[in-house]
């Protein structure tokens, strides 16, 4: 009998039944009063829960359009932007900015490590930057940036806006927008929120909205805050068709988060990550990210010497689990395992058992059940 497949990549994450049901509802007109009410509530909840006196934009799109919105509405051709890159997704800001005619400086870390905050502050002091970008969790490396500490450094430079890519962190790791000095926070629906792909979410603090006003007309159309702001204030208006069922799914995801409590949700992700990473190391896998900067939303595991990546992931697939391959210099050398959102204990234990069975079938000298035991003990503590 074929095993049921668990998709345990760094996103999309598993979607639980109550959220799936919202996706299966008959689609309403975007001007339907009940939908307008739901859309308003989603916008209001996201603004309140992530703590900003600015605005939040919830639109049809991916995390990539959210990145573009962040840059398009805060910078112009000829500006200086400092990009802090901890891997592949940090580097994406380079192309995005250069296409807009922005002058880019990049501080990159060795994969698995972070750029020290002292280096960031030193670089900021060398010239005026209109913005600084950092990816909170880079899914290529599994590194988690110290965004609160970076925010304190950026706050010393009044002209510099602080842009945080929270795609693989938001709703799993604390990101208090105004309190942490974040001017723009961006994310997508498909990771720690546990909603299918298709919603881009951007929080723009007061300073970012002020900058947008100074810029005047910008070249971008769909990505323009000014086009979307009237709709965020009154979803009964029209600019572009909203993703109706995804908004309902997000409303349900927010309900689930409120029921659990954001702080409890953050604590759960820490517990799961520590238990999972400890279990994986017990059976001979190495976590790429250093212990003091490991993400809690995913683990990037380096294979023992001699293990073939394609074979490992193919056997895992037969065992009922989909994991992602490595990127950049670690392509073929590691796999990436997501453990965020609404993933439950049953799924985590099943995944760990599948990893053990796969390694066993590949001839690795492994004690079956050892990793599962460490994981379960960690989850029960």
C-alpha positions as CSV (number, residue, x, y, z in Angstrom):
1,X,0.0,0.0,0.0
2,X,1.3,3.5,-0.9
3,X,2.1,5.7,2.0
4,X,0.1,9.0,2.5
5,X,2.5,11.8,1.6
6,X,3.4,14.5,4.1
7,X,4.8,17.6,2.5
8,X,7.5,18.8,4.9
9,X,9.4,21.2,2.8
10,X,10.1,24.8,4.0
11,X,6.8,25.9,2.5
12,X,4.0,25.3,1.5
13,X,3.4,23.7,4.9
14,X,0.6,21.2,5.7
15,X,-2.8,22.8,5.7
16,X,-5.2,21.5,8.4
17,X,-8.8,20.6,7.8
18,X,-10.5,23.8,9.1
19,X,-8.3,26.0,6.8
20,X,-8.9,23.6,3.8
21,X,-12.7,24.0,4.4
22,X,-12.4,27.7,3.9
23,X,-10.7,27.1,0.6
24,X,-13.5,24.9,-0.4
25,X,-16.3,27.4,0.2
26,X,-18.3,28.7,-2.8
27,X,-16.4,31.8,-3.9
28,X,-18.3,35.0,-3.1
29,X,-18.2,38.3,-5.0
30,X,-15.4,40.5,-3.8
31,X,-18.1,43.1,-2.9
32,X,-20.2,40.7,-0.9
33,X,-20.9,42.4,2.4
34,X,-20.0,39.3,4.4
35,X,-16.7,38.9,2.6
36,X,-15.9,42.7,3.0
37,X,-16.4,42.3,6.7
38,X,-14.1,39.2,6.8
39,X,-11.4,41.0,4.8
40,X,-11.6,44.0,7.2
41,X,-11.2,41.8,10.2
42,X,-8.1,40.1,8.7
43,X,-6.5,43.4,8.0
44,X,-7.3,44.8,11.5
45,X,-6.1,41.6,13.2
46,X,-2.8,41.5,11.4
47,X,-2.2,45.2,12.1
48,X,-2.9,44.7,15.8
49,X,-1.2,41.4,16.3
50,X,2.0,42.5,14.7
51,X,1.9,45.9,16.3
52,X,2.1,48.8,14.0
53,X,0.5,52.2,13.8
54,X,1.1,52.1,10.1
55,X,-0.6,50.0,7.5
56,X,-0.9,46.4,6.5
57,X,-1.4,45.2,2.9
58,X,-3.0,41.8,2.2
59,X,-3.1,41.1,-1.5
60,X,-3.1,38.3,-4.0
61,X,0.5,37.3,-4.7
62,X,3.6,35.6,-3.4
63,X,6.4,36.5,-1.1
64,X,8.3,37.8,-4.1
65,X,5.8,40.5,-4.9
66,X,5.9,41.4,-1.2
67,X,9.6,41.9,-1.6
68,X,9.1,44.1,-4.6
69,X,6.5,46.1,-2.8
70,X,8.9,46.7,0.1
71,X,11.6,48.1,-2.2
72,X,9.3,49.9,-4.7
73,X,7.5,52.0,-2.1
74,X,10.5,53.1,-0.1
75,X,13.4,53.7,-2.6
76,X,14.0,55.2,-5.9
77,X,16.6,55.1,-8.7
78,X,20.0,56.3,-7.4
79,X,19.3,55.5,-3.8
80,X,21.7,53.4,-1.6
81,X,20.5,50.1,-0.1
82,X,22.5,47.9,2.2
83,X,21.6,44.2,1.8
84,X,22.4,41.8,4.7
85,X,22.5,38.3,3.1
86,X,22.6,35.0,5.0
87,X,22.0,32.9,1.9
88,X,20.2,32.5,-1.4
89,X,17.0,34.5,-0.4
90,X,19.0,37.4,1.0
91,X,20.8,37.6,-2.3
92,X,17.5,38.0,-4.2
93,X,17.2,41.6,-3.0
94,X,20.4,42.3,-5.0
95,X,18.8,41.7,-8.4
96,X,15.5,43.3,-7.3
97,X,17.3,46.5,-6.3
98,X,19.7,46.7,-9.2
99,X,16.8,46.4,-11.7
100,X,15.4,49.6,-10.2
101,X,18.7,51.4,-10.6
102,X,19.6,51.4,-6.9
103,X,23.2,51.3,-5.7
104,X,23.7,48.2,-3.7
105,X,26.2,47.2,-1.0
106,X,26.1,43.7,0.3
107,X,27.3,42.2,3.6
108,X,27.3,38.4,3.2
109,X,27.9,35.7,5.8
110,X,29.4,32.3,5.3
111,X,26.5,29.9,4.8
112,X,25.4,28.7,8.3
113,X,26.6,31.9,10.0
114,X,25.3,35.4,10.5
115,X,26.8,38.8,9.7
116,X,27.7,40.3,13.1
117,X,25.6,43.3,14.1
118,X,28.8,45.3,14.8
119,X,29.8,44.9,11.1
120,X,26.3,46.1,10.0
121,X,26.5,49.2,12.2
122,X,30.0,50.0,11.0
123,X,28.9,49.7,7.3
124,X,25.9,52.0,8.0
125,X,28.2,54.6,9.3
126,X,30.2,54.8,6.1
127,X,27.5,56.5,4.0
128,X,23.8,57.3,3.9
129,X,21.6,54.4,3.1
130,X,18.0,54.9,2.3
131,X,17.2,51.3,3.3
132,X,18.6,48.1,4.8
133,X,17.2,44.7,4.0
134,X,17.6,41.4,5.9
135,X,15.9,38.0,5.6
136,X,14.7,36.9,9.1
137,X,15.1,33.2,8.2
138,X,16.9,32.3,5.0
139,X,15.5,28.9,3.9
140,X,18.6,28.1,1.9
141,X,20.8,28.1,5.1
142,X,18.4,27.7,8.0
143,X,19.9,30.8,9.6
144,X,17.9,33.1,11.7
145,X,19.0,36.8,11.8
146,X,18.9,38.7,15.1
147,X,16.4,41.2,13.8
148,X,15.7,43.0,17.0
149,X,19.4,43.7,17.5
150,X,19.8,44.8,13.9
151,X,16.8,47.1,14.4
152,X,18.5,48.8,17.3
153,X,21.6,49.4,15.1
154,X,19.5,50.8,12.2
155,X,17.6,53.1,14.5
156,X,20.8,55.1,15.0
157,X,20.7,56.2,11.3
158,X,17.6,58.3,10.8
159,X,17.6,58.2,7.0
160,X,17.7,54.4,6.8
161,X,14.5,52.3,6.6
162,X,14.6,48.8,8.0
163,X,13.1,46.1,5.7
164,X,12.6,42.6,7.1
165,X,11.8,39.6,4.9
166,X,9.7,37.5,7.3
167,X,8.5,34.9,4.8
168,X,9.9,31.9,6.7
169,X,9.5,33.4,10.1
170,X,6.3,35.4,10.5
171,X,3.8,33.7,12.9
172,X,6.6,31.4,14.3
173,X,9.2,33.8,15.5
174,X,8.6,37.2,17.2
175,X,8.3,40.2,14.9
176,X,6.8,43.2,16.6
177,X,6.9,45.8,13.8
178,X,7.0,49.2,15.6
179,X,8.5,47.9,18.8
180,X,11.5,46.3,17.0
181,X,12.0,49.4,14.8
182,X,10.9,47.5,11.6
183,X,9.7,49.8,8.9
184,X,8.6,47.2,6.4
185,X,7.8,43.5,7.3
186,X,6.8,41.2,4.5
187,X,5.7,37.6,4.3
188,X,3.5,35.1,2.5
189,X,0.6,32.9,3.5
190,X,2.1,29.5,2.9
191,X,4.6,29.0,5.6
192,X,4.1,29.5,9.4
193,X,0.5,30.7,8.9
194,X,-0.3,27.3,7.4
195,X,-2.4,28.7,4.6
196,X,-2.0,27.7,0.9
197,X,0.2,29.8,-1.3
198,X,-1.3,33.0,-2.8
199,X,-1.4,35.8,-0.3
200,X,1.3,38.5,0.1
201,X,1.3,40.4,3.3
202,X,3.2,43.6,3.9
203,X,3.3,45.7,7.1
204,X,4.4,49.3,6.5
205,X,5.2,51.3,9.6
206,X,4.6,55.1,9.9
207,X,8.1,55.9,8.7
208,X,7.7,53.7,5.6
209,X,4.4,55.3,4.8
210,X,5.9,58.8,5.1
211,X,8.7,57.8,2.7
212,X,6.1,56.5,0.2
213,X,4.4,59.9,0.3
214,X,7.7,61.7,-0.4
215,X,8.4,59.5,-3.4
216,X,5.3,60.7,-5.4
217,X,4.4,58.6,-8.4
218,X,6.4,55.4,-8.7
219,X,6.9,53.2,-11.9
220,X,5.3,50.2,-10.3
221,X,1.5,49.7,-10.7
222,X,0.3,46.5,-8.9
223,X,3.0,46.9,-6.2
224,X,2.1,50.5,-5.4
225,X,1.0,51.1,-1.8
226,X,-1.1,54.1,-3.0
227,X,-3.1,51.8,-5.3
228,X,-3.9,49.4,-2.4
229,X,-4.4,51.8,0.5
230,X,-8.0,52.7,-0.3
231,X,-8.9,49.0,-0.5
232,X,-7.2,48.2,2.8
233,X,-9.2,51.0,4.4
234,X,-12.4,49.9,2.7
235,X,-12.3,46.4,1.1
236,X,-15.6,47.1,-0.7
237,X,-13.7,49.2,-3.2
238,X,-11.9,47.7,-6.2
239,X,-8.3,47.9,-7.5
240,X,-7.5,44.3,-8.3
241,X,-9.5,41.1,-7.6
242,X,-8.8,39.8,-4.1
243,X,-8.1,36.1,-3.4
244,X,-11.4,35.6,-1.8
245,X,-11.0,32.0,-0.5
246,X,-7.5,32.7,0.6
247,X,-8.6,35.6,2.7
248,X,-11.1,33.3,4.4
249,X,-8.3,30.8,4.9
250,X,-6.2,33.5,6.5
251,X,-9.1,34.5,8.7
252,X,-9.3,30.9,10.0
253,X,-5.5,30.8,10.4
254,X,-5.6,34.0,12.5
255,X,-8.4,32.4,14.6
256,X,-6.2,29.4,15.3
257,X,-3.2,31.6,16.2
258,X,-5.4,33.7,18.6
259,X,-6.7,30.5,20.2
260,X,-3.2,29.2,20.7
261,X,-1.7,32.6,21.6
262,X,1.2,34.2,19.7
263,X,3.6,33.7,22.6
264,X,2.6,30.1,23.0
265,X,3.0,29.6,19.3
266,X,6.5,31.0,19.4
267,X,7.4,28.7,22.4
268,X,6.0,25.7,20.5
269,X,8.2,26.4,17.5
270,X,11.3,26.6,19.8
271,X,10.4,23.3,21.5
272,X,9.7,21.5,18.2
273,X,12.9,22.8,16.6
274,X,15.1,21.8,19.5
275,X,13.6,18.4,19.8
276,X,13.8,17.8,16.0
277,X,17.3,19.1,15.6
278,X,18.6,17.1,18.6
279,X,17.0,13.9,17.2
280,X,18.5,14.5,13.7
281,X,21.9,15.0,15.2
282,X,21.6,11.9,17.3
283,X,21.3,9.8,14.1
284,X,24.3,11.3,12.4
285,X,23.0,14.3,10.5
286,X,24.6,17.7,10.8
287,X,22.6,21.0,11.0
288,X,24.1,23.6,8.7
289,X,23.3,26.6,10.8
290,X,25.4,27.2,13.9
291,X,23.6,26.6,17.2
292,X,23.4,30.3,18.1
293,X,21.6,31.3,14.9
294,X,19.4,28.3,14.0
295,X,15.9,28.9,12.7
296,X,13.0,27.2,14.5
297,X,11.0,26.9,11.3
298,X,13.2,24.5,9.4
299,X,16.3,22.4,9.6
300,X,19.0,22.2,6.8
301,X,20.7,18.8,7.2
302,X,24.0,17.9,5.7
303,X,24.3,14.2,4.6
304,X,26.8,11.8,6.0
305,X,29.7,11.3,3.6
306,X,28.7,9.1,0.6
307,X,25.0,9.5,0.8
308,X,23.3,10.3,-2.5
309,X,20.8,13.2,-2.4
310,X,18.5,12.0,-5.2
311,X,18.3,8.5,-3.8
312,X,17.6,9.8,-0.3
313,X,14.8,12.0,-1.3
314,X,13.3,9.4,-3.6
315,X,13.3,6.8,-0.8
316,X,11.8,9.4,1.5
317,X,9.0,10.0,-1.0
318,X,8.2,6.3,-1.0
319,X,8.2,6.4,2.7
320,X,5.6,9.1,2.6
321,X,7.5,12.3,3.2
322,X,8.5,15.1,0.8
323,X,11.6,17.1,1.8
324,X,13.4,19.8,-0.2
325,X,16.9,19.6,-1.7
326,X,19.8,21.9,-0.9
327,X,20.5,25.2,-2.8
328,X,23.6,27.0,-4.0
329,X,26.9,25.4,-2.8
330,X,24.9,22.8,-0.8
331,X,22.9,21.5,-3.7
332,X,23.2,17.7,-3.6
333,X,24.9,17.9,-0.2
334,X,21.9,18.4,2.1
335,X,18.1,18.3,2.5
336,X,15.8,20.9,4.0
337,X,13.0,19.9,6.4
338,X,10.2,22.3,7.4
339,X,8.7,22.0,10.8
340,X,6.5,25.1,11.2
341,X,2.9,26.3,11.2
342,X,0.2,23.9,12.2
343,X,2.3,20.7,12.0
344,X,1.3,18.3,14.8
345,X,3.1,15.7,16.9
346,X,1.8,12.8,14.8
347,X,3.3,14.3,11.7
348,X,6.6,15.1,13.4
349,X,7.1,11.6,14.7
350,X,6.1,10.1,11.4
351,X,8.6,12.2,9.6
352,X,11.4,11.3,12.0
353,X,10.6,7.6,11.6
354,X,10.6,8.0,7.8
355,X,14.1,9.6,7.9
356,X,15.4,6.6,10.0
357,X,13.9,4.1,7.7
358,X,15.4,5.9,4.7
359,X,18.9,6.0,6.2
360,X,18.5,2.3,7.2
361,X,17.6,1.3,3.6
362,X,20.6,3.3,2.3
363,X,22.9,1.1,4.4
364,X,23.6,3.6,7.2
365,X,24.4,1.9,10.5
366,X,21.5,3.3,12.5
367,X,19.5,2.2,15.5
368,X,15.9,2.4,14.4
369,X,13.8,4.3,16.9
370,X,16.7,6.2,18.4
371,X,15.9,9.5,16.8
372,X,12.2,9.0,17.3
373,X,12.8,8.5,21.0
374,X,14.9,11.7,21.3
375,X,12.3,13.6,19.5
376,X,9.4,12.4,21.6
377,X,11.3,13.0,24.8
378,X,12.0,16.6,23.6
379,X,8.4,17.2,22.7
380,X,7.2,15.9,26.1
381,X,9.6,18.1,28.2
